[in-house]
Amino acid sequence: ARRVLVGADARRLDKLARLLGAGYQRLVLRHVRRARARNLERAHAPAALPTTPTKDHA
């Protein structure tokens, strides 16, 4: 089958898929699950709020 690959990342993934065969899917799935977990942690982490100078009205 002819493949059109655009970009270095696509070429690397194609080589990886050809080398690992079906193992490639397990590798990608593991990576996606870890990335999703990291993104969920970041989404639920308290955001660092910018501090603004306040005037003391004492």
PDB file of N, CA, C and O in Angstrom:
ATOM      1  N   ALA A   1       0.850  -1.181   0.000  1.00  0.00           N
ATOM      2  CA  ALA A   1       0.000   0.000   0.000  1.00  0.00           C
ATOM      3  C   ALA A   1       0.889   1.235   0.000  1.00  0.00           C
ATOM      4  O   ALA A   1       1.894   1.296   0.707  1.00  0.00           O
ATOM      5  N   ARG A   2       0.509   2.195  -0.787  1.00  0.00           N
ATOM      6  CA  ARG A   2       1.269   3.432  -0.868  1.00  0.00           C
ATOM      7  C   ARG A   2       0.828   4.377   0.243  1.00  0.00           C
ATOM      8  O   ARG A   2      -0.365   4.505   0.519  1.00  0.00           O
ATOM      9  N   ARG A   3       1.781   5.031   0.873  1.00  0.00           N
ATOM     10  CA  ARG A   3       1.476   5.941   1.981  1.00  0.00           C
ATOM     11  C   ARG A   3       2.028   7.315   1.667  1.00  0.00           C
ATOM     12  O   ARG A   3       3.127   7.457   1.130  1.00  0.00           O
ATOM     13  N   VAL A   4       1.250   8.315   2.008  1.00  0.00           N
ATOM     14  CA  VAL A   4       1.715   9.691   1.882  1.00  0.00           C
ATOM     15  C   VAL A   4       1.946  10.190   3.300  1.00  0.00           C
ATOM     16  O   VAL A   4       1.006  10.326   4.083  1.00  0.00           O
ATOM     17  N   LEU A   5       3.198  10.460   3.621  1.00  0.00           N
ATOM     18  CA  LEU A   5       3.557  10.891   4.966  1.00  0.00           C
ATOM     19  C   LEU A   5       4.074  12.317   4.911  1.00  0.00           C
ATOM     20  O   LEU A   5       4.987  12.637   4.150  1.00  0.00           O
ATOM     21  N   VAL A   6       3.479  13.156   5.723  1.00  0.00           N
ATOM     22  CA  VAL A   6       3.879  14.558   5.764  1.00  0.00           C
ATOM     23  C   VAL A   6       4.444  14.833   7.146  1.00  0.00           C
ATOM     24  O   VAL A   6       3.757  14.656   8.152  1.00  0.00           O
ATOM     25  N   GLY A   7       5.673  15.258   7.192  1.00  0.00           N
ATOM     26  CA  GLY A   7       6.291  15.616   8.460  1.00  0.00           C
ATOM     27  C   GLY A   7       7.155  14.506   9.018  1.00  0.00           C
ATOM     28  O   GLY A   7       6.935  13.322   8.764  1.00  0.00           O
ATOM     29  N   ALA A   8       8.141  14.925   9.785  1.00  0.00           N
ATOM     30  CA  ALA A   8       9.087  13.979  10.374  1.00  0.00           C
ATOM     31  C   ALA A   8       8.400  13.063  11.378  1.00  0.00           C
ATOM     32  O   ALA A   8       8.735  11.882  11.468  1.00  0.00           O
ATOM     33  N   ASP A   9       7.437  13.598  12.138  1.00  0.00           N
ATOM     34  CA  ASP A   9       6.757  12.766  13.127  1.00  0.00           C
ATOM     35  C   ASP A   9       5.963  11.654  12.453  1.00  0.00           C
ATOM     36  O   ASP A   9       5.919  10.536  12.967  1.00  0.00           O
ATOM     37  N   ALA A  10       5.341  11.935  11.322  1.00  0.00           N
ATOM     38  CA  ALA A  10       4.594  10.904  10.594  1.00  0.00           C
ATOM     39  C   ALA A  10       5.532   9.821  10.074  1.00  0.00           C
ATOM     40  O   ALA A  10       5.195   8.638  10.108  1.00  0.00           O
ATOM     41  N   ARG A  11       6.690  10.214   9.599  1.00  0.00           N
ATOM     42  CA  ARG A  11       7.658   9.228   9.106  1.00  0.00           C
ATOM     43  C   ARG A  11       8.176   8.353  10.243  1.00  0.00           C
ATOM     44  O   ARG A  11       8.355   7.147  10.072  1.00  0.00           O
ATOM     45  N   ARG A  12       8.420   8.966  11.413  1.00  0.00           N
ATOM     46  CA  ARG A  12       8.882   8.176  12.564  1.00  0.00           C
ATOM     47  C   ARG A  12       7.809   7.184  13.010  1.00  0.00           C
ATOM     48  O   ARG A  12       8.111   6.025  13.295  1.00  0.00           O
ATOM     49  N   LEU A  13       6.558   7.640  13.070  1.00  0.00           N
ATOM     50  CA  LEU A  13       5.482   6.740  13.472  1.00  0.00           C
ATOM     51  C   LEU A  13       5.300   5.610  12.467  1.00  0.00           C
ATOM     52  O   LEU A  13       5.010   4.478  12.854  1.00  0.00           O
ATOM     53  N   ASP A  14       5.466   5.904  11.182  1.00  0.00           N
ATOM     54  CA  ASP A  14       5.353   4.872  10.156  1.00  0.00           C
ATOM     55  C   ASP A  14       6.443   3.820  10.338  1.00  0.00           C
ATOM     56  O   ASP A  14       6.168   2.622  10.267  1.00  0.00           O
ATOM     57  N   LYS A  15       7.672   4.259  10.570  1.00  0.00           N
ATOM     58  CA  LYS A  15       8.775   3.309  10.789  1.00  0.00           C
ATOM     59  C   LYS A  15       8.529   2.464  12.035  1.00  0.00           C
ATOM     60  O   LYS A  15       8.773   1.257  12.042  1.00  0.00           O
ATOM     61  N   LEU A  16       8.042   3.118  13.088  1.00  0.00           N
ATOM     62  CA  LEU A  16       7.760   2.402  14.325  1.00  0.00           C
ATOM     63  C   LEU A  16       6.685   1.339  14.098  1.00  0.00           C
ATOM     64  O   LEU A  16       6.812   0.214  14.581  1.00  0.00           O
ATOM     65  N   ALA A  17       5.642   1.689  13.372  1.00  0.00           N
ATOM     66  CA  ALA A  17       4.566   0.741  13.087  1.00  0.00           C
ATOM     67  C   ALA A  17       5.076  -0.428  12.253  1.00  0.00           C
ATOM     68  O   ALA A  17       4.671  -1.570  12.472  1.00  0.00           O
ATOM     69  N   ARG A  18       5.947  -0.156  11.313  1.00  0.00           N
ATOM     70  CA  ARG A  18       6.484  -1.229  10.466  1.00  0.00           C
ATOM     71  C   ARG A  18       7.420  -2.143  11.256  1.00  0.00           C
ATOM     72  O   ARG A  18       7.444  -3.352  11.024  1.00  0.00           O
ATOM     73  N   LEU A  19       8.185  -1.579  12.180  1.00  0.00           N
ATOM     74  CA  LEU A  19       9.113  -2.386  12.971  1.00  0.00           C
ATOM     75  C   LEU A  19       8.400  -3.242  14.019  1.00  0.00           C
ATOM     76  O   LEU A  19       8.727  -4.414  14.203  1.00  0.00           O
ATOM     77  N   LEU A  20       7.428  -2.647  14.698  1.00  0.00           N
ATOM     78  CA  LEU A  20       6.788  -3.336  15.820  1.00  0.00           C
ATOM     79  C   LEU A  20       5.555  -4.135  15.432  1.00  0.00           C
ATOM     80  O   LEU A  20       5.109  -4.983  16.204  1.00  0.00           O
ATOM     81  N   GLY A  21       5.001  -3.889  14.270  1.00  0.00           N
ATOM     82  CA  GLY A  21       3.785  -4.599  13.873  1.00  0.00           C
ATOM     83  C   GLY A  21       2.646  -4.282  14.829  1.00  0.00           C
ATOM     84  O   GLY A  21       2.372  -3.116  15.112  1.00  0.00           O
ATOM     85  N   ALA A  22       1.981  -5.325  15.327  1.00  0.00           N
ATOM     86  CA  ALA A  22       0.835  -5.144  16.222  1.00  0.00           C
ATOM     87  C   ALA A  22       1.254  -4.537  17.559  1.00  0.00           C
ATOM     88  O   ALA A  22       0.435  -3.912  18.231  1.00  0.00           O
ATOM     89  N   GLY A  23       2.512  -4.710  17.956  1.00  0.00           N
ATOM     90  CA  GLY A  23       2.991  -4.136  19.205  1.00  0.00           C
ATOM     91  C   GLY A  23       2.936  -2.620  19.204  1.00  0.00           C
ATOM     92  O   GLY A  23       2.883  -1.990  20.260  1.00  0.00           O
ATOM     93  N   TYR A  24       2.949  -2.042  18.020  1.00  0.00           N
ATOM     94  CA  TYR A  24       2.867  -0.590  17.873  1.00  0.00           C
ATOM     95  C   TYR A  24       1.580  -0.051  18.490  1.00  0.00           C
ATOM     96  O   TYR A  24       1.593   0.996  19.137  1.00  0.00           O
ATOM     97  N   GLN A  25       0.477  -0.758  18.295  1.00  0.00           N
ATOM     98  CA  GLN A  25      -0.809  -0.299  18.821  1.00  0.00           C
ATOM     99  C   GLN A  25      -0.796  -0.270  20.340  1.00  0.00           C
ATOM    100  O   GLN A  25      -1.318   0.664  20.949  1.00  0.00           O
ATOM    101  N   ARG A  26      -0.202  -1.289  20.959  1.00  0.00           N
ATOM    102  CA  ARG A  26      -0.117  -1.302  22.428  1.00  0.00           C
ATOM    103  C   ARG A  26       0.736  -0.148  22.933  1.00  0.00           C
ATOM    104  O   ARG A  26       0.408   0.484  23.938  1.00  0.00           O
ATOM    105  N   LEU A  27       1.826   0.123  22.236  1.00  0.00           N
ATOM    106  CA  LEU A  27       2.720   1.212  22.626  1.00  0.00           C
ATOM    107  C   LEU A  27       2.008   2.562  22.532  1.00  0.00           C
ATOM    108  O   LEU A  27       2.097   3.382  23.446  1.00  0.00           O
ATOM    109  N   VAL A  28       1.312   2.785  21.436  1.00  0.00           N
ATOM    110  CA  VAL A  28       0.593   4.047  21.250  1.00  0.00           C
ATOM    111  C   VAL A  28      -0.528   4.171  22.272  1.00  0.00           C
ATOM    112  O   VAL A  28      -0.736   5.249  22.830  1.00  0.00           O
ATOM    113  N   LEU A  29      -1.252   3.089  22.526  1.00  0.00           N
ATOM    114  CA  LEU A  29      -2.339   3.122  23.499  1.00  0.00           C
ATOM    115  C   LEU A  29      -1.818   3.478  24.886  1.00  0.00           C
ATOM    116  O   LEU A  29      -2.438   4.272  25.594  1.00  0.00           O
ATOM    117  N   ARG A  30      -0.683   2.898  25.282  1.00  0.00           N
ATOM    118  CA  ARG A  30      -0.088   3.210  26.582  1.00  0.00           C
ATOM    119  C   ARG A  30       0.284   4.692  26.656  1.00  0.00           C
ATOM    120  O   ARG A  30       0.036   5.353  27.665  1.00  0.00           O
ATOM    121  N   HIS A  31       0.880   5.203  25.584  1.00  0.00           N
ATOM    122  CA  HIS A  31       1.267   6.612  25.548  1.00  0.00           C
ATOM    123  C   HIS A  31       0.043   7.525  25.641  1.00  0.00           C
ATOM    124  O   HIS A  31       0.065   8.517  26.370  1.00  0.00           O
ATOM    125  N   VAL A  32      -1.017   7.197  24.912  1.00  0.00           N
ATOM    126  CA  VAL A  32      -2.230   8.019  24.922  1.00  0.00           C
ATOM    127  C   VAL A  32      -2.869   8.012  26.306  1.00  0.00           C
ATOM    128  O   VAL A  32      -3.325   9.050  26.786  1.00  0.00           O
ATOM    129  N   ARG A  33      -2.905   6.849  26.945  1.00  0.00           N
ATOM    130  CA  ARG A  33      -3.495   6.775  28.292  1.00  0.00           C
ATOM    131  C   ARG A  33      -2.707   7.624  29.287  1.00  0.00           C
ATOM    132  O   ARG A  33      -3.294   8.319  30.116  1.00  0.00           O
ATOM    133  N   ARG A  34      -1.380   7.568  29.205  1.00  0.00           N
ATOM    134  CA  ARG A  34      -0.560   8.377  30.119  1.00  0.00           C
ATOM    135  C   ARG A  34      -0.742   9.864  29.849  1.00  0.00           C
ATOM    136  O   ARG A  34      -0.835  10.662  30.782  1.00  0.00           O
ATOM    137  N   ALA A  35      -0.793  10.236  28.577  1.00  0.00           N
ATOM    138  CA  ALA A  35      -0.977  11.646  28.226  1.00  0.00           C
ATOM    139  C   ALA A  35      -2.341  12.133  28.700  1.00  0.00           C
ATOM    140  O   ALA A  35      -2.461  13.253  29.198  1.00  0.00           O
ATOM    141  N   ARG A  36      -3.369  11.301  28.548  1.00  0.00           N
ATOM    142  CA  ARG A  36      -4.714  11.678  28.992  1.00  0.00           C
ATOM    143  C   ARG A  36      -4.737  11.876  30.501  1.00  0.00           C
ATOM    144  O   ARG A  36      -5.343  12.829  30.992  1.00  0.00           O
ATOM    145  N   ALA A  37      -4.084  10.985  31.239  1.00  0.00           N
ATOM    146  CA  ALA A  37      -4.039  11.104  32.698  1.00  0.00           C
ATOM    147  C   ALA A  37      -3.334  12.393  33.110  1.00  0.00           C
ATOM    148  O   ALA A  37      -3.786  13.086  34.022  1.00  0.00           O
ATOM    149  N   ARG A  38      -2.217  12.718  32.434  1.00  0.00           N
ATOM    150  CA  ARG A  38      -1.512  13.974  32.740  1.00  0.00           C
ATOM    151  C   ARG A  38      -2.395  15.179  32.451  1.00  0.00           C
ATOM    152  O   ARG A  38      -2.433  16.125  33.238  1.00  0.00           O
ATOM    153  N   ASN A  39      -3.100  15.152  31.338  1.00  0.00           N
ATOM    154  CA  ASN A  39      -3.955  16.279  30.980  1.00  0.00           C
ATOM    155  C   ASN A  39      -5.103  16.440  31.965  1.00  0.00           C
ATOM    156  O   ASN A  39      -5.477  17.564  32.301  1.00  0.00           O
ATOM    157  N   LEU A  40      -5.669  15.327  32.432  1.00  0.00           N
ATOM    158  CA  LEU A  40      -6.746  15.414  33.415  1.00  0.00           C
ATOM    159  C   LEU A  40      -6.235  15.973  34.732  1.00  0.00           C
ATOM    160  O   LEU A  40      -6.925  16.756  35.384  1.00  0.00           O
ATOM    161  N   GLU A  41      -5.021  15.573  35.131  1.00  0.00           N
ATOM    162  CA  GLU A  41      -4.435  16.111  36.362  1.00  0.00           C
ATOM    163  C   GLU A  41      -4.248  17.613  36.251  1.00  0.00           C
ATOM    164  O   GLU A  41      -4.538  18.353  37.191  1.00  0.00           O
ATOM    165  N   ARG A  42      -3.767  18.059  35.112  1.00  0.00           N
ATOM    166  CA  ARG A  42      -3.560  19.494  34.908  1.00  0.00           C
ATOM    167  C   ARG A  42      -4.878  20.246  34.888  1.00  0.00           C
ATOM    168  O   ARG A  42      -4.962  21.364  35.397  1.00  0.00           O
ATOM    169  N   ALA A  43      -5.899  19.652  34.311  1.00  0.00           N
ATOM    170  CA  ALA A  43      -7.195  20.319  34.200  1.00  0.00           C
ATOM    171  C   ALA A  43      -7.840  20.498  35.568  1.00  0.00           C
ATOM    172  O   ALA A  43      -8.557  21.473  35.794  1.00  0.00           O
ATOM    173  N   HIS A  44      -7.588  19.554  36.490  1.00  0.00           N
ATOM    174  CA  HIS A  44      -8.217  19.624  37.805  1.00  0.00           C
ATOM    175  C   HIS A  44      -7.313  20.230  38.866  1.00  0.00           C
ATOM    176  O   HIS A  44      -7.731  20.387  40.013  1.00  0.00           O
ATOM    177  N   ALA A  45      -6.093  20.568  38.508  1.00  0.00           N
ATOM    178  CA  ALA A  45      -5.173  21.183  39.463  1.00  0.00           C
ATOM    179  C   ALA A  45      -5.573  22.642  39.661  1.00  0.00           C
ATOM    180  O   ALA A  45      -6.036  23.294  38.726  1.00  0.00           O
ATOM    181  N   PRO A  46      -5.397  23.146  40.860  1.00  0.00           N
ATOM    182  CA  PRO A  46      -5.714  24.561  41.069  1.00  0.00           C
ATOM    183  C   PRO A  46      -4.813  25.438  40.205  1.00  0.00           C
ATOM    184  O   PRO A  46      -3.594  25.269  40.171  1.00  0.00           O
ATOM    185  N   ALA A  47      -5.428  26.352  39.530  1.00  0.00           N
ATOM    186  CA  ALA A  47      -4.670  27.227  38.627  1.00  0.00           C
ATOM    187  C   ALA A  47      -3.900  28.259  39.432  1.00  0.00           C
ATOM    188  O   ALA A  47      -4.367  28.741  40.464  1.00  0.00           O
ATOM    189  N   ALA A  48      -2.750  28.580  38.958  1.00  0.00           N
ATOM    190  CA  ALA A  48      -1.957  29.631  39.589  1.00  0.00           C
ATOM    191  C   ALA A  48      -2.536  30.964  39.145  1.00  0.00           C
ATOM    192  O   ALA A  48      -2.447  31.330  37.973  1.00  0.00           O
ATOM    193  N   LEU A  49      -3.116  31.673  40.066  1.00  0.00           N
ATOM    194  CA  LEU A  49      -3.742  32.948  39.734  1.00  0.00           C
ATOM    195  C   LEU A  49      -2.707  34.059  39.765  1.00  0.00           C
ATOM    196  O   LEU A  49      -1.860  34.098  40.657  1.00  0.00           O
ATOM    197  N   PRO A  50      -2.772  34.951  38.808  1.00  0.00           N
ATOM    198  CA  PRO A  50      -1.835  36.077  38.838  1.00  0.00           C
ATOM    199  C   PRO A  50      -2.158  36.987  40.016  1.00  0.00           C
ATOM    200  O   PRO A  50      -3.324  37.246  40.316  1.00  0.00           O
ATOM    201  N   THR A  51      -1.134  37.456  40.665  1.00  0.00           N
ATOM    202  CA  THR A  51      -1.357  38.348  41.801  1.00  0.00           C
ATOM    203  C   THR A  51      -1.320  39.785  41.321  1.00  0.00           C
ATOM    204  O   THR A  51      -0.456  40.177  40.536  1.00  0.00           O
ATOM    205  N   THR A  52      -2.263  40.550  41.803  1.00  0.00           N
ATOM    206  CA  THR A  52      -2.307  41.966  41.453  1.00  0.00           C
ATOM    207  C   THR A  52      -2.073  42.769  42.718  1.00  0.00           C
ATOM    208  O   THR A  52      -2.524  42.380  43.796  1.00  0.00           O
ATOM    209  N   PRO A  53      -1.383  43.870  42.598  1.00  0.00           N
ATOM    210  CA  PRO A  53      -1.162  44.701  43.786  1.00  0.00           C
ATOM    211  C   PRO A  53      -2.497  45.229  44.311  1.00  0.00           C
ATOM    212  O   PRO A  53      -3.346  45.679  43.541  1.00  0.00           O
ATOM    213  N   THR A  54      -2.666  45.169  45.617  1.00  0.00           N
ATOM    214  CA  THR A  54      -3.907  45.668  46.221  1.00  0.00           C
ATOM    215  C   THR A  54      -3.585  46.864  47.098  1.00  0.00           C
ATOM    216  O   THR A  54      -2.496  46.975  47.660  1.00  0.00           O
ATOM    217  N   LYS A  55      -4.547  47.743  47.200  1.00  0.00           N
ATOM    218  CA  LYS A  55      -4.390  48.913  48.072  1.00  0.00           C
ATOM    219  C   LYS A  55      -4.912  48.552  49.447  1.00  0.00           C
ATOM    220  O   LYS A  55      -5.986  47.966  49.586  1.00  0.00           O
ATOM    221  N   ASP A  56      -4.152  48.905  50.448  1.00  0.00           N
ATOM    222  CA  ASP A  56      -4.561  48.626  51.818  1.00  0.00           C
ATOM    223  C   ASP A  56      -5.457  49.760  52.286  1.00  0.00           C
ATOM    224  O   ASP A  56      -5.015  50.904  52.396  1.00  0.00           O
ATOM    225  N   HIS A  57      -6.731  49.440  52.564  1.00  0.00           N
ATOM    226  CA  HIS A  57      -7.701  50.461  52.981  1.00  0.00           C
ATOM    227  C   HIS A  57      -7.887  50.456  54.488  1.00  0.00           C
ATOM    228  O   HIS A  57      -9.024  50.535  54.952  1.00  0.00           O
ATOM    229  N   ALA A  58      -6.839  50.367  55.258  1.00  0.00           N
ATOM    230  CA  ALA A  58      -6.953  50.299  56.712  1.00  0.00           C
ATOM    231  C   ALA A  58      -7.180  51.624  57.343  1.00  0.00           C
ATOM    232  O   ALA A  58      -7.295  51.714  58.565  1.00  0.00           O
TER     233      ALA A  58
END
